[in-house]
Amino acid sequence: MAQASKQLSQDAAPADSMAHASAAEPSSTLGRRIRRVVGSRPFVWAILLAILVLFWVIGLARGLSVSNLLSLTVWGISLGGIFALGSVGLTLTYGVLKFPNFSHGALITIGAYIAFEVIRLVPNSLPLRPLSFGWEFLLGLAVCMPVTGLVAVICDRLVFRHLRNRGSSIVLFAMASLGLAFVLRSLLYLIWGPEFRFYYHGRANPALQLPMGVHVQADKFFVLGLALVLVTLLFLLLSRTKMGKAMRATADNPDLAMVRGIDTERIIAWTWMIGGGLAASGGVLFGLASQLRPEMGFVSILLPVFAAVILGGIGNAFGALVGALVIGIAWQLTAAATDPTYGPGVAFGIMILILVIRPQGLFGGEGV
């Protein structure tokens, strides 16, 4: 009798296990579905839109007008355009070279100072109304981009190529770029000194009167327009030209690209050239909106640029652009909800929130 009872209990055990498994399976499936929805790109966009609406609601509750909030939003888009030029150049070098380049901020500053020298040396023209600058600023912008690109190529030849040839780890590349950033910043102090400098002294920069009471300087539209043009040209380069396809192949698999006959060192040189040029343009536009100082590339620009790259998805150029715009808008709209000095903290907080939900970023894993 006891043996029969034991046999019945053994027969019932698998049935109980199957029942528990079948009960747990729907719960596990539901959990996976929830995680999939929460980690999806539409859900992340919904969160970003909700944060934007929250800023507006708080601003209206504090007594700000709709025109004030629209102005802050436009200013944020303009600031995001400046960050975009730096972040797209940074993510381009990361996509091909596979290391975080901490000297990118120094390249941003070098570009701004080269343009400053050009503006100082050539005769200044009258402002190109409604803009606050003249032809000499455009000349400085045109000169600083290739010159800064050459500086980036020289830095690669002196430092990073030796590390590549030795098969060094990503940590050594990152530390070398950090050391190079300090060296370049020290050179900036030696050449231009520590004092603040301006492209123009005492030149008026009146705001345009737009519909709905929006007040925005024309320079901000120039900044955004130039950023969109340069980023669009980069997209066309990567997608439509032989050079761009070679860059993408090198980013995906440099060894295979070399076997297929691609001169990877030449591609790397062009990557530095383009990334340095974009960094220089971002520095010039930031200097136009603010002032020049040797540490501006690291203190004021590099951290939000890295945040934009991480938020958009490391190695994705379009993601870097979108991430930069999100960071810029959040930075400016902070003034609607609290003290403007908290703008960087709020922007980075949004980045952390999005990465907790979607660790790969908005467009992570989709390549250059």
C-alpha positions in Angstrom: 0.0 0.0 0.0 2.8 2.4 0.9 4.6 1.5 -2.3 1.5 2.2 -4.3 1.1 5.6 -2.6 4.7 6.4 -3.4 4.2 5.5 -7.0 1.2 7.7 -7.2 3.1 10.7 -5.7 5.9 10.2 -8.2 3.4 10.1 -11.1 1.7 13.3 -9.8 5.0 15.2 -9.5 5.7 15.7 -13.2 2.1 16.7 -13.7 2.5 19.4 -11.0 5.7 20.6 -12.5 4.1 20.9 -15.9 1.2 22.8 -14.3 3.6 25.2 -12.6 5.6 25.6 -15.9 2.5 26.3 -17.9 1.3 28.9 -15.3 4.7 30.6 -15.3 5.1 30.6 -19.1 2.4 33.3 -19.7 3.9 35.5 -17.0 7.4 35.2 -18.5 6.0 35.9 -22.0 4.1 39.0 -20.7 7.3 40.2 -19.0 9.3 39.9 -22.2 6.6 41.8 -24.1 6.6 44.6 -21.6 10.4 44.9 -21.7 10.2 44.9 -25.5 7.6 47.7 -25.6 9.4 49.7 -22.9 12.7 49.4 -24.7 11.3 50.2 -28.1 12.2 53.5 -29.9 8.5 54.7 -30.1 8.2 54.4 -26.3 11.4 56.4 -25.8 10.2 59.1 -28.2 6.9 59.2 -26.2 9.0 59.8 -23.0 11.0 62.6 -24.6 7.8 64.2 -25.8 6.2 63.9 -22.4 9.3 65.6 -20.9 9.0 68.4 -23.4 5.3 68.8 -22.5 6.2 68.8 -18.8 8.7 71.6 -19.3 6.0 73.7 -21.1 3.4 73.0 -18.4 5.8 74.0 -15.6 6.8 77.1 -17.6 3.2 78.1 -18.1 2.5 77.5 -14.4 5.4 79.8 -13.5 3.9 82.6 -15.6 6.0 82.3 -18.8 4.2 83.1 -22.0 3.9 80.8 -25.0 6.3 83.1 -27.0 8.9 82.8 -24.2 8.6 79.0 -24.3 8.8 79.0 -28.1 11.9 81.2 -28.0 13.6 78.9 -25.5 12.8 75.9 -27.7 14.3 77.6 -30.8 17.4 78.5 -28.8 17.7 74.9 -27.7 17.5 73.7 -31.3 20.2 76.2 -32.2 22.4 75.0 -29.3 21.7 71.4 -30.4 23.0 72.3 -33.9 26.3 73.4 -32.3 26.6 70.2 -30.3 25.6 68.2 -33.4 28.7 69.3 -35.4 30.9 68.2 -32.6 29.0 65.0 -31.8 28.8 63.9 -35.5 32.5 64.3 -35.9 33.1 62.4 -32.7 30.9 59.5 -33.5 32.4 59.3 -37.0 35.9 58.8 -35.6 34.6 56.4 -33.0 32.7 54.4 -35.7 35.9 53.9 -37.8 38.6 53.9 -35.1 36.6 52.3 -32.2 37.8 54.4 -29.3 36.5 57.5 -27.4 38.6 60.5 -28.5 38.9 62.8 -25.5 41.0 65.2 -27.5 38.0 66.0 -29.7 37.2 69.0 -27.4 40.7 70.4 -28.0 40.1 70.2 -31.8 36.9 72.2 -31.3 38.8 74.9 -29.5 41.7 75.0 -32.0 39.2 75.5 -34.8 37.6 78.4 -33.0 41.0 80.1 -32.4 42.1 79.6 -36.0 39.0 81.4 -37.1 39.7 84.1 -34.6 43.1 84.7 -36.1 41.7 84.9 -39.6 39.0 87.4 -38.5 41.7 89.5 -36.6 44.1 89.6 -39.6 41.8 90.5 -42.5 39.9 93.8 -42.8 36.5 93.5 -41.1 33.4 94.2 -43.3 30.0 95.5 -42.4 27.6 92.9 -40.9 25.7 90.8 -43.4 22.3 91.9 -42.1 20.3 90.6 -40.3 23.4 88.6 -39.2 25.9 90.1 -36.7 29.0 89.2 -38.7 30.6 89.9 -42.0 32.4 88.1 -44.8 35.6 87.8 -42.7 33.7 85.4 -40.3 32.7 83.1 -43.2 36.4 83.2 -44.4 37.6 82.2 -40.9 35.1 79.4 -40.9 36.2 78.2 -44.3 39.9 78.3 -43.3 39.6 76.7 -39.9 37.9 73.5 -41.0 40.6 72.1 -43.3 43.4 73.4 -41.0 41.9 71.8 -37.9 41.4 68.6 -40.0 45.1 68.6 -40.8 45.9 69.1 -37.1 43.8 66.0 -36.4 45.6 64.0 -39.0 49.0 65.0 -37.6 47.9 64.0 -34.1 46.9 60.6 -35.5 50.2 60.2 -37.2 52.2 61.1 -34.1 50.2 59.2 -31.5 47.4 56.9 -32.6 48.9 55.2 -35.6 51.7 53.8 -33.4 49.1 52.4 -31.1 47.2 50.8 -34.0 50.4 49.2 -35.3 51.1 47.7 -31.9 47.5 46.4 -31.5 47.0 48.4 -28.3 43.8 48.1 -26.3 41.0 50.7 -26.3 42.0 51.8 -22.8 45.5 52.9 -24.1 43.8 54.8 -27.0 41.5 56.5 -24.6 44.3 57.5 -22.2 46.5 58.7 -25.1 43.6 60.9 -26.3 43.2 62.3 -22.8 46.9 63.1 -22.6 46.8 64.6 -26.1 43.9 66.8 -25.0 46.0 68.3 -22.1 48.9 68.9 -24.5 46.8 70.7 -27.1 45.1 72.8 -24.4 48.5 73.8 -23.0 49.6 74.9 -26.5 46.5 77.0 -26.7 47.4 78.7 -23.4 51.0 79.3 -24.7 49.9 80.8 -28.0 46.7 82.8 -27.0 46.9 83.1 -23.3 44.2 82.5 -20.7 42.1 85.6 -21.2 38.7 85.5 -22.9 38.5 86.6 -26.5 35.6 87.6 -28.8 35.2 87.6 -32.5 33.5 91.0 -32.4 33.5 93.7 -29.6 30.4 95.7 -29.1 28.7 94.7 -32.3 24.9 94.7 -32.1 23.0 91.4 -32.5 19.3 92.3 -32.5 16.7 89.7 -32.3 14.2 89.0 -35.1 10.5 89.6 -34.4 8.9 86.3 -35.5 5.2 85.3 -35.4 3.6 84.5 -32.0 6.0 86.9 -30.3 9.1 84.8 -30.7 12.4 86.7 -30.4 15.4 84.9 -31.9 18.7 86.3 -33.3 19.4 85.6 -36.9 22.7 84.1 -35.9 20.9 81.2 -34.3 19.2 80.4 -37.6 22.5 80.6 -39.4 24.0 78.2 -36.8 21.2 75.7 -37.3 21.2 76.0 -41.0 24.9 75.5 -41.3 24.7 72.5 -39.0 22.0 70.9 -41.1 23.9 71.5 -44.3 27.2 70.0 -43.0 25.5 67.0 -41.5 23.5 66.4 -44.7 26.7 66.6 -46.7 28.2 64.0 -44.4 25.2 61.7 -44.8 25.5 62.0 -48.6 29.3 61.3 -48.4 28.7 58.2 -46.4 25.8 56.8 -48.4 26.5 58.0 -52.0 30.3 58.1 -52.5 33.0 55.5 -52.9 34.9 57.2 -50.0 31.9 56.9 -47.8 31.3 53.2 -48.6 35.0 52.6 -47.9 34.6 54.3 -44.5 31.6 52.2 -43.6 33.4 49.0 -44.7 36.4 50.0 -42.5 34.1 50.7 -39.6 32.4 47.3 -40.0 35.6 45.2 -40.4 39.0 46.9 -41.1 40.8 43.6 -41.7 38.3 42.5 -44.3 38.3 46.0 -45.9 42.1 45.7 -46.2 41.9 42.3 -47.8 39.3 43.8 -50.3 41.9 46.3 -51.4 40.8 49.4 -49.3 43.7 51.5 -48.1 42.5 51.7 -44.5 45.2 54.2 -43.5 44.0 56.6 -46.1 40.4 56.1 -45.0 41.5 56.7 -41.4 43.3 59.9 -42.4 40.1 61.2 -44.2 38.1 60.3 -41.1 40.3 62.5 -39.0 40.1 65.2 -41.6 36.3 65.2 -41.7 35.9 64.8 -38.0 38.4 67.6 -37.2 36.6 69.9 -39.7 33.2 69.3 -38.2 34.7 69.9 -34.7 36.2 73.2 -35.9 32.9 74.4 -37.3 31.2 73.6 -34.0 33.8 75.5 -32.1 33.5 78.6 -34.3 29.7 78.7 -34.0 29.9 78.3 -30.2 32.5 81.1 -30.1 30.1 83.3 -32.1 27.3 82.8 -29.5 29.6 83.0 -26.5 33.3 83.8 -26.0 36.6 82.0 -26.7 38.8 80.5 -23.9 41.3 77.7 -24.0 39.3 75.3 -21.9 35.9 75.8 -23.7 36.2 72.7 -25.8 36.4 70.5 -22.7 34.3 72.4 -20.1 31.5 73.7 -22.2 31.2 71.4 -25.3 32.9 68.0 -24.9 30.7 66.7 -22.2 27.4 67.5 -23.9 28.9 66.2 -27.2 29.7 62.9 -25.5 26.2 62.9 -24.0 24.7 63.4 -27.5 26.7 60.6 -29.0 25.8 58.2 -26.2 22.1 59.2 -26.3 21.8 58.9 -30.1 23.7 55.6 -30.2 27.5 55.3 -30.3 28.8 55.1 -33.8 25.7 56.4 -35.6 25.9 59.8 -37.2 22.2 60.4 -37.5 21.8 59.4 -33.9 24.4 61.9 -32.8 22.5 64.6 -34.6 19.2 63.7 -32.9 20.9 63.2 -29.5 22.5 66.7 -29.8 19.1 68.3 -30.6 17.5 66.6 -27.6 20.4 67.7 -25.3 20.2 71.3 -26.6 16.4 71.6 -26.2 16.5 70.1 -22.7 19.4 72.4 -21.7 17.5 75.5 -22.7 14.0 74.5 -21.6 15.4 74.0 -18.1 15.1 77.8 -17.7 11.3 77.4 -18.0 11.2 75.1 -15.0 14.0 76.1 -12.7 17.3 77.9 -12.5 19.1 77.9 -15.9 22.3 76.8 -14.2 20.8 73.3 -13.8 20.5 73.0 -17.6 23.5 70.6 -18.0 22.4 68.4 -15.1 18.9 68.1 -16.5 20.2 67.3 -19.9 22.5 64.6 -18.6 19.7 63.3 -16.4 17.5 62.8 -19.4 20.3 60.9 -21.1 20.7 58.6 -18.1 16.9 58.0 -18.0 16.8 57.0 -21.7 19.8 54.8 -21.4 18.2 52.9 -18.5 15.2 52.2 -20.7 17.1 51.6 -24.0 20.9 51.0 -23.2 21.9 51.0 -26.9 20.6 54.6 -27.4 18.0 55.9 -29.8 19.7 54.6 -32.9 22.3 52.2 -31.4 23.6 49.3 -33.4 22.8 50.8 -36.8 26.4 51.8 -37.7 27.9 54.9 -39.2 
